[in-house]
């Protein structure tokens, strides 16, 4: 009889964490969670990863086969206002986790999730971003993700640990909070449909970004946990870009009424990167992953999510 496969997700109650739990359970894993906030789930522990002792106790107790480290401060704007807290949540917590894994079993396979923000402003080089593209992080958040990645790489070299890292590009789907482009557009359209506002407010609509459905993203994470090469970094993204204008037009076409649009000067921000597109060749070669869900599925799922909210 095969022993059960145990997986631990830090940040399991977040947007991506909830989808990852489902992906893992559907593929035969018994899943445990760890979050800084209380959870009603009996299999999810309340743990502040900045507490080294509590983190070590969690890993010793669970002895998971796979760990997915999603917990982080992910708000770029907040990282500017609270840079020290950002470093504590994104770097110190990751080091505590790496130390806990090293003490319990350096062979535990681990995926540490980073961000395409690590690349910084790319100009025209953003048309094809591989893992070899120069990193130029320009926010406390992006710097913290770069530091987290370098620490993980160091632990792989020094201790032979089984850790791989991602640089994840934009992703979306039902449940993503506002503060990101697609949820902002979708929630605005719903408010116009309900007569709560007269137009959707927009900023710069010319920049092009790479979007992947969150279900495709978590499938990539699972495959990396199973097949990723220790010490390696993997881009996670669709390899297709869409302009903000194209996304808005597609969402407006899904609306139940005409949706006026109004430019909000406060949302106009100059962009040093007119386009950023993920090259996921390494991920595909090592795991067989390919994106399966289209942009329209992301938009439909997000729009229906906000329509269902009261």
C-alpha positions in Angstrom: 0.0 0.0 0.0 1.4 3.4 -0.9 1.9 5.9 1.9 -0.2 9.0 1.7 1.4 12.0 0.1 1.4 15.0 2.4 1.6 18.6 1.1 1.9 21.8 3.1 0.8 25.2 1.7 1.8 28.4 3.5 -0.7 31.1 2.7 -3.3 28.4 2.0 -6.2 30.7 2.7 -5.2 33.2 0.1 -6.5 33.5 -3.5 -3.9 31.2 -5.1 -3.6 29.0 -2.0 -7.3 27.9 -2.1 -6.9 26.8 -5.8 -3.7 25.0 -5.0 -5.3 23.1 -2.2 -8.0 21.8 -4.7 -5.4 21.0 -7.3 -3.3 18.9 -4.8 -6.3 17.1 -3.3 -7.6 16.2 -6.8 -4.2 14.6 -7.4 -4.1 12.4 -4.4 -2.4 14.6 -1.8 -3.5 15.1 1.8 -3.1 18.9 2.2 -2.3 20.9 5.3 -2.3 24.7 5.5 -0.5 27.3 7.5 -1.6 30.9 7.8 -1.0 33.9 10.0 -4.7 34.5 10.4 -7.1 32.0 12.1 -8.8 29.4 9.9 -11.9 27.4 10.5 -10.3 24.4 8.8 -9.0 21.8 11.3 -6.1 21.0 8.9 -4.8 24.6 8.8 -2.5 25.9 11.5 -2.3 29.5 12.6 1.5 30.1 12.4 3.5 33.3 12.0 6.4 32.3 9.9 8.5 35.1 11.4 8.5 32.9 14.6 11.4 30.5 13.9 10.5 28.2 16.8 6.8 27.9 15.7 7.9 27.3 12.1 10.3 24.6 13.1 7.6 22.9 15.2 5.2 22.9 12.3 7.5 21.2 9.9 8.7 18.7 12.5 5.1 17.8 13.3 3.8 17.5 9.8 6.8 16.0 8.0 5.3 16.9 4.6 6.6 15.4 1.3 6.0 18.7 -0.5 5.9 22.3 0.7 4.5 25.2 -1.3 5.5 28.6 0.1 2.9 31.2 -1.0 2.7 33.3 2.2 3.9 36.8 1.6 3.2 40.5 1.5 2.1 40.8 -2.2 1.0 44.5 -2.2 3.6 46.6 -4.0 2.2 49.8 -2.7 2.1 48.6 0.9 5.7 47.5 0.5 6.7 51.1 0.0 4.8 52.2 3.1 6.1 49.3 5.2 9.4 48.1 3.8 10.6 46.6 7.0 7.5 44.6 7.4 7.8 43.5 3.8 11.3 42.2 4.4 10.2 40.4 7.5 7.2 38.7 5.8 8.9 37.9 2.6 12.6 37.2 3.5 12.9 36.4 7.2 9.8 34.1 7.0 11.3 32.3 4.0 14.6 31.9 5.8 12.8 30.5 8.9 11.0 28.0 6.7 14.2 26.9 4.9 15.9 26.5 8.3 13.0 24.4 9.6 13.1 22.2 6.5 16.9 21.7 6.8 16.4 20.7 10.4 13.5 18.3 9.7 14.6 16.8 6.4 16.6 18.6 3.7 15.0 16.2 1.2 11.6 17.7 1.5 10.7 19.0 -2.0 9.8 22.7 -1.8 8.4 25.3 -4.2 9.0 29.0 -3.3 6.8 31.4 -5.2 8.4 34.6 -6.5 7.3 37.3 -8.9 7.9 38.7 -12.4 8.3 42.0 -10.6 11.8 40.9 -10.0 12.6 41.7 -13.6 11.8 45.4 -13.2 11.5 47.8 -16.2 12.4 46.0 -19.3 11.5 48.3 -22.2 11.3 46.4 -25.5 13.2 43.5 -23.9 9.9 42.7 -22.2 8.6 41.1 -25.4 10.3 37.8 -24.5 11.3 37.4 -20.8 13.3 34.2 -20.0 14.9 33.3 -16.7 18.2 34.6 -18.1 16.8 38.1 -18.4 18.6 40.6 -16.1 16.8 41.3 -12.8 16.3 45.0 -11.9 13.8 45.0 -9.0 12.5 48.5 -8.3 10.2 48.2 -5.3 10.7 46.8 -1.8 8.4 44.0 -2.7 10.4 43.0 -5.8 13.7 43.3 -3.9 12.3 41.0 -1.2 11.3 38.4 -3.7 14.8 38.6 -5.3 16.4 38.1 -1.8 14.1 35.2 -1.0 15.1 33.5 -4.3 18.8 34.0 -3.6 18.5 32.6 -0.1 16.7 29.5 -1.5 19.4 29.1 -4.1 22.1 29.4 -1.4 20.4 26.7 0.7 20.3 24.3 -2.3 24.0 24.8 -2.9 25.1 24.7 0.7 22.8 21.9 2.1 21.7 20.0 -1.0 18.1 21.0 -0.4 15.3 20.2 -2.9 14.0 23.7 -3.5 12.9 25.3 -6.8 11.6 28.8 -7.3 9.2 30.6 -9.5 8.9 34.0 -11.1 5.1 34.1 -11.6 3.5 36.5 -14.0 0.0 38.0 -13.8 -2.7 35.5 -13.1 -6.5 35.8 -12.4 -9.8 34.1 -11.9 -12.8 34.0 -9.5 -11.9 35.2 -6.0 -9.1 37.6 -6.9 -9.5 40.8 -4.9 -9.6 44.3 -6.4 -6.4 46.2 -6.7 -5.5 44.2 -9.8 -6.5 45.3 -13.3 -9.0 42.5 -14.3 -10.9 42.5 -10.9 -10.9 46.3 -11.0 -12.5 46.4 -14.5 -14.9 43.5 -13.7 -16.1 45.0 -10.4 -16.5 48.4 -12.1 -18.6 46.8 -14.8 -20.8 45.1 -12.3 -21.4 48.4 -10.4 -22.4 50.0 -13.7 -24.8 47.1 -14.5 -26.4 47.6 -11.1 -26.7 51.4 -11.5 -24.3 52.1 -8.7 -21.9 54.2 -10.8 -22.2 55.7 -14.3 -18.8 54.6 -15.8 -15.8 52.4 -15.4 -12.7 54.4 -14.4 -9.5 53.6 -16.3 -5.9 54.6 -16.5 -3.3 53.7 -19.2 -4.8 51.1 -21.6 -1.9 50.6 -23.9 0.5 48.5 -21.9 0.5 44.7 -22.6 0.7 42.0 -20.0 0.8 38.2 -19.8 -2.2 36.7 -18.0 -2.6 33.0 -16.9 -5.7 31.5 -15.3 -5.0 30.7 -11.6 -6.0 27.0 -12.2 -3.2 26.7 -14.8 -0.8 28.4 -12.4 -1.5 26.0 -9.5 -1.1 23.1 -11.9 2.3 24.5 -12.8 3.2 24.7 -9.1 2.2 21.1 -8.5 4.2 19.9 -11.4 7.2 21.9 -10.2 6.8 20.3 -6.8 6.9 16.9 -8.4 9.4 17.4 -11.3 11.2 20.8 -10.8 15.0 20.7 -10.6 16.4 21.8 -7.2 18.0 25.2 -7.3 16.3 26.1 -10.6 14.1 29.2 -11.2 11.0 28.9 -13.4 8.9 31.5 -15.1 5.2 30.8 -14.8 3.1 32.5 -17.4 1.1 32.0 -20.6 3.4 33.4 -23.2 0.6 35.5 -24.6 0.1 39.3 -24.0 -3.0 41.4 -24.0 -3.4 45.2 -23.8 -5.5 46.7 -21.1 -7.7 48.1 -23.9 -8.3 44.6 -25.3 -9.2 43.2 -21.9 -11.6 46.0 -21.2 -13.3 45.6 -24.6 -13.7 41.9 -24.0 -15.2 42.5 -20.5 -17.6 45.2 -21.9 -18.8 42.7 -24.6 -19.7 40.3 -21.7 -21.8 43.0 -19.9 -25.5 43.1 -19.7 -25.7 46.8 -20.7 -23.6 49.4 -22.4 -20.6 50.3 -20.2 -19.3 53.9 -20.5 -15.6 54.4 -19.7 -14.0 57.4 -18.2 -10.3 58.2 -17.9 -9.3 58.9 -14.3 -6.1 61.0 -14.3 -5.1 59.6 -10.9 -4.9 56.2 -12.5 -2.5 57.3 -15.3 1.0 56.1 -14.5 3.9 56.1 -16.9 5.1 52.6 -17.6 8.8 51.8 -18.4 7.7 48.4 -19.7 5.1 48.7 -22.6 5.0 44.9 -22.8 6.0 42.0 -20.6 5.6 38.4 -22.0 6.7 35.2 -20.2 8.9 32.7 -21.9 7.9 29.4 -20.2 10.2 27.1 -22.2 12.1 25.9 -19.1 8.9 25.0 -17.3 7.4 23.2 -20.3 10.6 21.3 -21.0 11.0 20.1 -17.3 7.4 19.4 -16.5 5.3 19.2 -19.7 3.2 22.1 -18.5 1.3 24.2 -21.1 -1.5 26.8 -20.3 -4.9 25.4 -21.0 -7.5 28.1 -20.1 -8.0 31.2 -22.3 -8.1 34.8 -21.3 -11.9 34.7 -21.9 -12.3 32.1 -19.2 -10.3 34.3 -16.7 -12.6 37.3 -17.6 -15.8 35.3 -17.4 -14.9 33.7 -14.1 -13.9 37.1 -12.6 -17.0 38.9 -13.9 -19.4 36.1 -12.5 -17.6 36.2 -9.2 -18.3 39.9 -8.8 -21.9 39.5 -10.0 -22.5 37.0 -7.3 -21.2 39.3 -4.6 -23.8 41.3 -2.7 
